[in-house]
Amino acid sequence: MVAHGRIGVRVFIIAGEVSGDKLGGALMAGLRQLEPDISFDGIGGDLMQAQGLTSLFDMNELSVFGIAEVLPKYRHLKRRIRETAQAVIDAKPDVMITIDSPDFSLRVAKLVKAASDIRCVHYVAPSVWAWRPKRAEKMAKVIDHVLTLLPFEPPYMEAAGMECDFVGHPIAGEPVTSAQEASAFRARYDLDEAAPLLLVLPGSRRSEVTRLAPILGDALGPIVAKHPNLRVVVPAAGPVASLVVEHTKTWPVIPLVLDPSDQPIDVALAEKRAAFKAADFAIAASGTVMLELAAAQTPTISAYDVNWVSRKIMTHMALLDTVNLINLVTDTRHVPEFLTDNCRPELISAGLEALMADPKAQLQAMADTMELLGQGGEEPGLRAARAVLERMPNAQA
């Protein structure tokens, strides 16, 4: 238990997309465990709402990515930034916690800091080691404390003048699906154990699905020709499930689309983990999903593209030759990436065939990644909660 010399703790917590909602839900559970007399306001999705949050507005309004993708919604997002900042100022919380979505979160923090002395914590460090390194300096003007998911990130944040704690990635604390559960998944959907099973993960945002699904569908053509009994499963995010169904109708093999919308959260998550474990290989949009695949020990290749304008700007500003988290955490390059100009069907097909022939090095990198992220230790959500509470003014261990 962490004591704070005050009655109750008020937290304003903000997430803007599915991965942030997942982090937020685990953090809220950890905060409640350490500080039972706690209340929450903010913005979040199903997982955060399951922990008692009433969202200020639908989190999915913020789930946009890429410079060109944001521009058409800029005026609306700017209004939401002002509304959110005012809600924080009016609530007078002990701490505001923003989760990822830095283009939204840090603008809210700037307005909050301009009008108050509310403590601001940001969960998930922007990838200043990959591109736009000066973001850390700008961030330090409005953020007091950063929680990072990756072990190599704190020095970047501390050098800019912020308090920082590596708290581990929540993937490392999730249940490990058994071989029996994976077999039960295959049986439930009549997926022959002898047939190769491929996961295709085109992203959780509408812009990602719209852009990637046609490319990935074309990439499947040569794979299906060589493996005619191939089965494909697409575990969709609830907000884009219907869009995934629509965009996969013309694929050379009609996939099983897993729609979590009508399932209880715990059932949907267990089903997704079972699908990941049951699969033999995967093609996935770059991002946190890579760590979920590492936890399941499912060899994968990464494919990602954005709007042409965003692509040119981001390529120009990139500092590293990889954006894949498995590659970065282990300092290897065992996960093939097909990004921007290389996000082409023929390259993706060839990359998957090469991986299917020899996945051993990648499987070792996946195991190393999970160990480095804290698998087997204290749950990251609880570690993050402890870090938030212990660094708050008047905190006592």
C-alpha positions as CSV (number, residue, x, y, z in Angstrom):
1,M,0.0,0.0,0.0
2,V,1.2,3.5,-0.8
3,A,0.0,6.3,1.5
4,H,-0.4,9.9,0.3
5,G,-1.4,12.0,3.2
6,R,-4.7,12.7,1.6
7,I,-8.2,11.2,1.6
8,G,-8.7,9.5,-1.8
9,V,-6.8,9.9,-5.0
10,R,-8.4,11.5,-8.1
11,V,-7.0,10.4,-11.5
12,F,-7.8,11.8,-14.9
13,I,-6.7,9.1,-17.4
14,I,-6.8,9.4,-21.2
15,A,-6.3,6.7,-24.0
16,G,-7.0,7.2,-27.7
17,E,-6.7,3.8,-29.2
18,V,-7.1,0.1,-28.6
19,S,-3.6,-0.5,-27.4
20,G,-3.8,2.4,-25.0
21,D,-7.1,1.2,-23.7
22,K,-5.4,-2.1,-22.9
23,L,-2.6,-0.3,-21.0
24,G,-5.1,1.9,-19.3
25,G,-7.2,-1.0,-18.0
26,A,-4.2,-2.8,-16.5
27,L,-2.9,0.5,-14.9
28,M,-6.3,1.3,-13.4
29,A,-6.5,-2.2,-11.9
30,G,-3.0,-1.7,-10.4
31,L,-3.9,1.7,-9.0
32,R,-7.1,0.3,-7.4
33,Q,-5.1,-2.6,-5.9
34,L,-2.5,-0.2,-4.3
35,E,-4.9,2.6,-3.5
36,P,-8.5,1.4,-3.0
37,D,-9.8,4.9,-2.3
38,I,-9.3,6.1,-5.8
39,S,-11.6,7.6,-8.5
40,F,-11.2,8.0,-12.2
41,D,-12.3,10.4,-14.9
42,G,-11.2,10.5,-18.5
43,I,-11.4,8.9,-21.9
44,G,-11.0,5.2,-22.7
45,G,-12.4,2.1,-24.3
46,D,-14.0,-1.1,-23.1
47,L,-11.2,-2.3,-20.9
48,M,-10.9,1.0,-19.1
49,Q,-14.6,1.3,-18.7
50,A,-14.7,-2.2,-17.2
51,Q,-12.4,-0.7,-14.5
52,G,-15.0,1.9,-13.7
53,L,-14.3,4.7,-16.1
54,T,-17.2,6.7,-17.8
55,S,-15.6,8.0,-21.0
56,L,-15.9,11.7,-21.7
57,F,-16.6,10.7,-25.4
58,D,-16.0,7.7,-27.6
59,M,-12.3,6.9,-27.7
60,N,-12.5,5.8,-31.3
61,E,-12.8,9.5,-32.4
62,L,-9.1,9.7,-31.6
63,S,-7.9,6.6,-33.4
64,V,-6.3,8.2,-36.4
65,F,-2.7,7.9,-37.5
66,G,-0.4,9.6,-40.0
67,I,0.0,13.2,-40.8
68,A,-2.2,13.1,-43.9
69,E,-4.8,10.9,-42.2
70,V,-5.2,13.5,-39.4
71,L,-5.6,16.6,-41.6
72,P,-9.3,16.0,-42.6
73,K,-10.2,15.6,-38.9
74,Y,-8.0,18.3,-37.5
75,R,-10.7,20.8,-36.6
76,H,-12.7,18.2,-34.8
77,L,-9.6,16.8,-33.0
78,K,-8.6,20.3,-32.0
79,R,-12.0,20.9,-30.4
80,R,-11.7,17.6,-28.5
81,I,-8.3,18.6,-27.3
82,R,-9.8,21.8,-25.8
83,E,-12.8,20.0,-24.3
84,T,-10.5,17.4,-22.7
85,A,-8.1,19.9,-21.3
86,Q,-10.9,21.9,-19.8
87,A,-12.4,18.8,-18.3
88,V,-9.1,18.0,-16.6
89,I,-8.7,21.5,-15.3
90,D,-12.3,21.5,-13.9
91,A,-11.8,18.0,-12.3
92,K,-8.7,19.1,-10.4
93,P,-7.2,15.6,-10.2
94,D,-4.2,14.7,-8.2
95,V,-2.6,13.4,-11.4
96,M,-3.4,13.3,-15.1
97,I,-2.2,10.2,-17.0
98,T,-2.1,10.3,-20.8
99,I,-1.5,7.0,-22.6
100,D,0.3,7.0,-25.9
101,S,-1.4,9.0,-28.8
102,P,1.2,11.7,-28.3
103,D,-0.2,14.1,-30.9
104,F,-3.5,14.3,-28.9
105,S,-2.1,13.7,-25.4
106,L,0.7,16.2,-25.4
107,R,-1.5,18.9,-26.7
108,V,-3.9,18.3,-23.9
109,A,-1.0,18.3,-21.4
110,K,0.2,21.7,-22.8
111,L,-3.2,23.3,-22.2
112,V,-3.5,21.7,-18.7
113,K,0.0,22.9,-17.7
114,A,-0.7,26.4,-19.0
115,A,-3.7,26.8,-16.7
116,S,-2.7,24.7,-13.6
117,D,0.0,22.9,-11.7
118,I,-1.7,19.4,-12.2
119,R,0.9,16.7,-12.3
120,C,1.1,15.1,-15.8
121,V,2.3,11.5,-16.4
122,H,2.6,10.1,-19.9
123,Y,2.5,6.3,-20.4
124,V,4.5,5.0,-23.4
125,A,7.4,7.1,-24.5
126,P,7.3,8.5,-28.0
127,S,9.8,6.7,-30.2
128,V,12.4,9.5,-30.1
129,W,15.0,6.8,-30.7
130,A,13.4,6.1,-34.1
131,W,12.4,9.5,-35.4
132,R,11.8,13.2,-34.3
133,P,14.3,13.1,-31.4
134,K,13.5,16.7,-30.3
135,R,10.1,15.5,-29.2
136,A,11.6,14.6,-25.8
137,E,12.7,18.1,-25.2
138,K,9.3,19.5,-26.1
139,M,7.5,16.9,-24.1
140,A,9.6,17.8,-21.0
141,K,7.9,21.2,-20.9
142,V,4.5,19.7,-20.1
143,I,5.2,16.2,-18.8
144,D,6.6,15.5,-15.3
145,H,6.9,11.7,-15.4
146,V,7.1,9.1,-18.2
147,L,6.3,5.4,-17.9
148,T,8.1,3.3,-20.6
149,L,7.4,-0.1,-22.0
150,L,10.8,-0.8,-23.3
151,P,14.0,-1.2,-21.2
152,F,16.2,1.1,-23.4
153,E,14.0,4.1,-23.2
154,P,14.5,5.8,-19.8
155,P,17.9,7.5,-20.6
156,Y,16.3,9.3,-23.5
157,M,13.5,10.7,-21.3
158,E,15.8,11.5,-18.3
159,A,18.2,13.3,-20.6
160,A,15.4,15.7,-21.5
161,G,14.6,16.4,-17.8
162,M,11.7,14.1,-17.0
163,E,11.3,11.5,-14.3
164,C,11.1,8.1,-16.0
165,D,10.5,4.5,-15.0
166,F,10.7,1.3,-17.2
167,V,7.6,-0.6,-16.1
168,G,7.6,-3.5,-18.5
169,H,5.2,-4.3,-21.3
170,P,1.7,-5.6,-20.3
171,I,2.1,-8.4,-22.9
172,A,4.7,-9.9,-20.5
173,G,2.1,-10.3,-17.8
174,E,-0.7,-11.8,-19.8
175,P,-1.8,-15.4,-19.5
176,V,0.1,-17.9,-21.7
177,T,-2.2,-19.9,-23.9
178,S,-1.7,-23.7,-23.6
179,A,-1.3,-26.1,-26.5
180,Q,-4.6,-27.7,-25.5
181,E,-6.4,-24.3,-25.8
182,A,-4.9,-23.7,-29.2
183,S,-6.1,-27.2,-30.4
184,A,-9.5,-26.4,-29.0
185,F,-9.6,-23.2,-31.0
186,R,-8.8,-25.1,-34.2
187,A,-11.5,-27.7,-33.4
188,R,-14.1,-25.0,-32.6
189,Y,-13.7,-23.5,-36.1
190,D,-13.1,-26.7,-38.0
191,L,-9.4,-25.7,-38.8
192,D,-7.7,-29.0,-39.7
193,E,-4.6,-29.5,-37.5
194,A,-2.7,-30.7,-40.6
195,A,-3.4,-27.5,-42.6
196,P,-1.1,-24.5,-42.2
197,L,-2.8,-21.7,-40.3
198,L,-1.9,-18.1,-41.1
199,L,-2.9,-15.0,-39.1
200,V,-3.3,-11.8,-41.0
201,L,-3.5,-8.7,-38.9
202,P,-4.1,-5.5,-40.9
203,G,-4.3,-3.1,-37.9
204,S,-6.9,-1.7,-35.5
205,R,-7.5,1.6,-37.2
206,R,-9.8,2.2,-40.1
207,S,-7.0,3.9,-42.1
208,E,-4.8,0.9,-41.6
209,V,-7.3,-1.7,-42.7
210,T,-8.4,0.3,-45.7
211,R,-4.8,0.7,-46.9
212,L,-3.3,-2.7,-45.9
213,A,-6.1,-5.2,-46.5
214,P,-5.9,-5.0,-50.3
215,I,-2.1,-5.3,-50.3
216,L,-2.1,-8.3,-47.9
217,G,-4.9,-9.9,-49.9
218,D,-2.7,-9.7,-53.1
219,A,0.2,-11.1,-51.1
220,L,-1.8,-14.2,-50.2
221,G,-2.1,-15.2,-53.9
222,P,1.3,-16.9,-54.3
223,I,1.1,-18.4,-50.8
224,V,-2.2,-20.0,-51.5
225,A,-0.9,-21.3,-54.8
226,K,1.9,-23.2,-53.0
227,H,-0.2,-24.2,-50.0
228,P,-3.7,-24.8,-51.3
229,N,-5.0,-26.1,-47.9
230,L,-3.9,-22.8,-46.2
231,R,-6.4,-21.4,-43.7
232,V,-6.4,-17.7,-42.7
233,V,-7.7,-16.1,-39.5
234,V,-8.1,-12.4,-39.0
235,P,-8.5,-11.4,-35.3
236,A,-10.2,-8.0,-35.9
237,A,-10.5,-5.1,-33.4
238,G,-14.1,-4.5,-32.6
239,P,-14.4,-1.0,-34.1
240,V,-13.1,-2.2,-37.5
241,A,-14.5,-5.8,-37.7
242,S,-17.2,-5.0,-40.3
243,L,-14.6,-3.1,-42.4
244,V,-12.3,-6.1,-42.2
245,V,-15.1,-8.4,-43.4
246,E,-15.8,-6.1,-46.3
247,H,-12.2,-5.7,-47.4
248,T,-11.4,-9.5,-47.3
249,K,-14.3,-10.6,-49.5
250,T,-12.0,-10.6,-52.6
251,W,-9.0,-12.3,-51.0
252,P,-7.9,-15.6,-52.7
253,V,-8.9,-17.5,-49.5
254,I,-11.8,-16.2,-47.4
255,P,-10.6,-15.8,-43.9
256,L,-12.2,-16.5,-40.6
257,V,-12.7,-13.0,-39.1
258,L,-12.9,-13.0,-35.3
259,D,-15.2,-10.2,-34.3
260,P,-15.0,-9.5,-30.5
261,S,-17.8,-6.9,-30.5
262,D,-20.5,-9.2,-29.1
263,Q,-18.3,-11.1,-26.6
264,P,-17.4,-10.3,-23.0
265,I,-13.9,-8.7,-22.9
266,D,-12.3,-11.6,-21.1
267,V,-13.8,-14.1,-23.6
268,A,-12.7,-12.0,-26.6
269,L,-9.1,-11.7,-25.3
270,A,-8.8,-15.4,-24.5
271,E,-10.1,-16.2,-28.1
272,K,-7.6,-13.9,-29.6
273,R,-4.7,-15.4,-27.6
274,A,-5.9,-18.9,-28.6
275,A,-5.9,-17.8,-32.3
276,F,-2.3,-16.4,-31.9
277,K,-1.1,-19.6,-30.3
278,A,-2.9,-21.9,-32.8
279,A,-1.4,-20.1,-35.8
280,D,1.8,-21.4,-37.5
281,F,2.8,-18.0,-39.0
282,A,1.5,-14.4,-39.3
283,I,1.6,-11.3,-41.4
284,A,1.0,-8.3,-39.2
285,A,0.9,-4.5,-39.3
286,S,3.8,-3.1,-37.3
287,G,3.2,-2.2,-33.7
288,T,2.3,-3.7,-30.3
289,V,0.8,-6.8,-32.0
290,M,4.4,-7.9,-32.6
291,L,4.8,-8.5,-28.9
292,E,1.6,-10.5,-28.7
293,L,2.9,-12.7,-31.5
294,A,6.2,-13.0,-29.6
295,A,4.4,-14.1,-26.5
296,A,2.6,-16.8,-28.5
297,Q,5.8,-17.8,-30.3
298,T,4.2,-17.3,-33.7
299,P,6.8,-16.4,-36.4
300,T,5.8,-13.3,-38.3
301,I,6.6,-10.8,-40.9
302,S,5.7,-7.1,-40.6
303,A,4.0,-5.0,-43.3
304,Y,3.0,-1.4,-43.0
305,D,2.2,1.6,-45.2
306,V,0.7,5.0,-44.7
307,N,-0.6,7.8,-46.9
308,W,2.0,9.0,-49.5
309,V,2.6,12.3,-47.8
310,S,3.0,10.7,-44.4
311,R,5.3,8.1,-45.9
312,K,7.7,10.7,-47.4
313,I,7.8,12.8,-44.3
314,M,8.3,9.8,-41.9
315,T,10.9,8.2,-44.2
316,H,12.9,11.4,-44.2
317,M,12.8,11.7,-40.4
318,A,13.6,8.1,-39.6
319,L,16.7,7.4,-37.5
320,L,16.8,3.6,-37.4
321,D,16.6,0.8,-40.0
322,T,13.8,-1.0,-38.1
323,V,10.6,-0.2,-36.3
324,N,9.8,-3.7,-35.2
325,L,9.8,-4.1,-31.4
326,I,11.2,-7.6,-31.4
327,N,14.2,-6.4,-33.5
328,L,14.7,-3.3,-31.3
329,V,14.4,-5.0,-27.9
330,T,16.9,-7.8,-28.8
331,D,19.0,-5.6,-31.1
332,T,18.6,-8.2,-33.9
333,R,16.9,-8.1,-37.3
334,H,15.2,-11.5,-37.3
335,V,11.7,-10.1,-38.1
336,P,11.5,-9.2,-41.8
337,E,9.8,-5.8,-42.4
338,F,8.1,-4.6,-45.5
339,L,7.4,-0.9,-44.9
340,T,6.3,2.1,-47.0
341,D,7.9,1.7,-50.5
342,N,8.6,-2.0,-49.7
343,C,5.1,-2.8,-48.6
344,R,4.4,-4.6,-51.9
345,P,2.5,-8.0,-52.3
346,E,5.4,-9.8,-54.1
347,L,7.9,-8.8,-51.5
348,I,5.6,-9.8,-48.6
349,S,4.9,-13.2,-50.3
350,A,8.5,-13.9,-50.7
351,G,9.3,-12.8,-47.2
352,L,6.7,-15.1,-45.7
353,E,7.9,-18.1,-47.7
354,A,11.5,-17.6,-46.5
355,L,10.3,-17.4,-42.9
356,M,8.2,-20.5,-43.3
357,A,11.3,-22.3,-44.4
358,D,13.4,-21.4,-41.4
359,P,11.8,-19.6,-38.4
360,K,14.3,-20.8,-35.7
361,A,16.3,-17.5,-35.3
362,Q,13.1,-15.5,-35.0
363,L,11.6,-17.8,-32.4
364,Q,14.7,-17.3,-30.2
365,A,14.5,-13.6,-30.6
366,M,10.8,-13.7,-29.5
367,A,11.8,-15.7,-26.4
368,D,14.5,-13.2,-25.6
369,T,12.1,-10.3,-26.1
370,M,9.6,-11.7,-23.5
371,E,12.4,-12.2,-21.0
372,L,13.7,-8.7,-21.4
373,L,10.2,-7.2,-21.1
374,G,9.7,-8.8,-17.7
375,Q,7.8,-12.0,-18.3
376,G,7.5,-13.9,-15.1
377,G,7.9,-10.8,-12.9
378,E,5.4,-8.4,-11.4
379,E,2.6,-7.5,-13.7
380,P,3.5,-4.3,-15.7
381,G,0.2,-2.7,-14.9
382,L,0.9,-3.0,-11.2
383,R,4.5,-1.8,-11.7
384,A,3.2,1.2,-13.6
385,A,0.7,2.0,-10.8
386,R,3.4,1.8,-8.2
387,A,5.6,4.1,-10.2
388,V,2.8,6.7,-10.5
389,L,1.9,6.6,-6.8
390,E,5.5,6.6,-5.5
391,R,6.5,9.7,-7.5
392,M,3.5,11.7,-6.6
393,P,4.1,14.6,-4.1
394,N,3.6,13.5,-0.5
395,A,3.9,9.8,-1.4
396,Q,5.3,7.5,1.2
397,A,6.2,3.9,0.5
